[in-house]
Amino acid sequence: MKIGLYFGSFNPIHNGHLIIAQHILNETDLAQVWFVVSPQNPFKEQKTLLNEYDRLHLVNLAIQNYTSFKAVDIEFRLPKPSYTINTLAYLEEKYPHDSFAVIMGSDSLQNLDKWKHGDQIMNRFPIYVYTRPRFSVTTNSTIKELHVLDAPLLEISATHIRELISHSKSIRFLVPDVVCQEIELSGYYKSKHPTQQ
């Protein structure tokens, strides 16, 4: 089975993430999209992250009715910070009969050569890129297999969602209803800087 890996903090998961994942499934030969929840992104501040298990829980709630989506906690058990190349190596060993591709925005593509062993990722794994405003896709000859998709994008930001919550404003329509309800019930993001446990 050909699986697209959608890496992210998902802090929290929102409708923009889901729209991109569904569009990629619709427009490519990928059979599934796995949401790989990162416990710690090397490029993001730790203090702004909700606990990783709570973020995973929200992803599971968001995709619970979609059999082509899966939430993955692989990186919770790998050394931190999370490096994509380590996760890919682990998944190849664990699922030898499946093949994996990496899903990313055109903004991340521009920085791929700065990732740990980014050259190996580009040489060994198909990359599915969704275009983002102000970040053009420049062809990199070292990328073995590049697929560029004009996914429908909503200007939804997880940072903005967290700010709305901290000011007791509604996030309805920005996240799935079930995620909105869980955030409200559990009091996630109410404090300015959620602590990691």
N, C-alpha and C positions, 0 to 999 in steps of 0.2 A: 504494500500500500504506500502511496506517495503522500507524505504528511508535510504540511507547512507549519513551521514553528514561528509563532508570533510572540516575541519576547517583550516583556515590559514590567514596570512596577505595578501598573493597574491600580493607581492610588488616588481615587477608586476607578474601577472599570466604568466606562460610560458608553452611551449609544454610538459615539463615533468609532470606538474600537469594534463594536459589533457590526456596524455597517461595512467597515473595511474588510473584516473577516468574511462576511457573507459575499461581498462583491468578488473577493479573490476566489472563493469557492465556485461562484457562478461562472467566472471568466477564465478559469485555468483547469488543468487536469489534476489538481490536488484533490484527494479524496476526503481529507480532514484538515482542520486547523486546530492546532494545540496552542492554548494560551499558556506560555511558560512564565509563571509568576516569579519575578526576581526578588530574592530577599534583600539584596543590596546591589544597586547599580553603581559601578565604579565612577560614573559621571554625575551622580545625584547625591545631595546631602542626606545623610541618614536621619537627621532629626525631623524631617518632614514626612517620613514614612509611617503609615499605620502598620501595626504588627502584621508580619507576613501571613500568618494563619488567618487573620481577619480579612486580609485582601484576597486570599485564596477562596475563603468562604463566600465573599461577594461575587467573585468570578463564577464560582459554582452555581450560585443562585441565578446569575444573569443568563447562563447557558443551559440551565437544567432541562429545558424542553427541546434542545437541539442536538441530535445524535451525531452530527458532523463536527461538533465542537467538543473540545476536551480541555479541562483545567489540569495543569501539570505542576507538581511541586518538586520536580527533580532537583532544582538548584538549592532547595532547603538542606539537602544532604551532601552538597558539594562544598569545597572550601570557599570561603568568602574573602573578598568580593567575588561576585559571579562573573565569570568570563565565558562568552559564548562558545569559544573553541572547546573548552572543557566539557560543557554541556553536550555539544554535538558528539564528541568522542564517547561520552557515557551512553548517549542514546543509541549510537551505532552499535555499541557492544551489547546493550540490553535488548534491542529490537533488530537483530541481524536481517530479518526478512522484509523490513520496511526501508524506505528511502526518505531522506529528510531534505527539506529546503528551508531557507531563511526568508521570513517576511519582514520588510522594513520600509520606513518612509524615505523619501529622497533626501531628507535632511540627514538621516543616519548614514545613508550611502556615501555622502560627501566626507564623512569621518571614518569610514570603514578601514582605511589604511592606517588609522591611528589605534585601532583595536588590537588587543593582544593576539598575535598570530593572524591578523586580518588577511594577510596574503594567503594563508592556508584555507580560510573560509572562502575567499574568492576563487581559489583554484579547485576546490573540492565539492562545493555545494551550490546548487541552483539558488539564485537570489530573486525573489519577487518583490519589486519595488512599487509602492503606490506614491504617486506624485503629490507633493505638498507645495502650497503657494510659496513663492520666493526661493525655492530650492530646486534648481534645474537638475535633470539627470544627465550627467556627463559620462560618456562611454569610457569605461576603463578596460583596456585590452587584457588585463590580467584576470578579469572575471570570466570564469569558465562558461557560465550560463546565466544570462540576465533577462528577466521578463519585466517590462515596464507597464503598469496599469494606471489608467486615469480613473481612480476610484472616486466615487462621490464623497466629498469631504464636508463635514460640518465643523465650523470653528468652535469645537468644544474642547476645553482645557481642564484637565484634572486639577490644576492649580486654582483655576477660577471656581471650580466646584467646591474645593476645600474652603476657599475664601467666603463663598456664599453661606456654607454651613456654619462657619465660625461667626458669621454675622446674623445667624438665625433666619436666613432667607431661603426660599424654596429652590430645590434642584429638580423639581418635577419636569419631565420631558427631556432632561439632560442625561438621565440614567434610567435603566429599566425600572418599572414601578416596584418590583420586588426588592431591588437594590435600594431604592429610595426609602422604602418602608424599613428595611433592616438597618440602614444608617441612622434613621430617626429613632428606632427602638433601642439600638445599642449605644447611641450617643457618640458614634464615631466622628472624629474631626472637630469635636466641640471645642477642645482646647487648641490654642494657637499652634503648639508643636506636639503632636501625638508622640508618645514614647514607644520605643521598640522594646519588646520584652523577650 
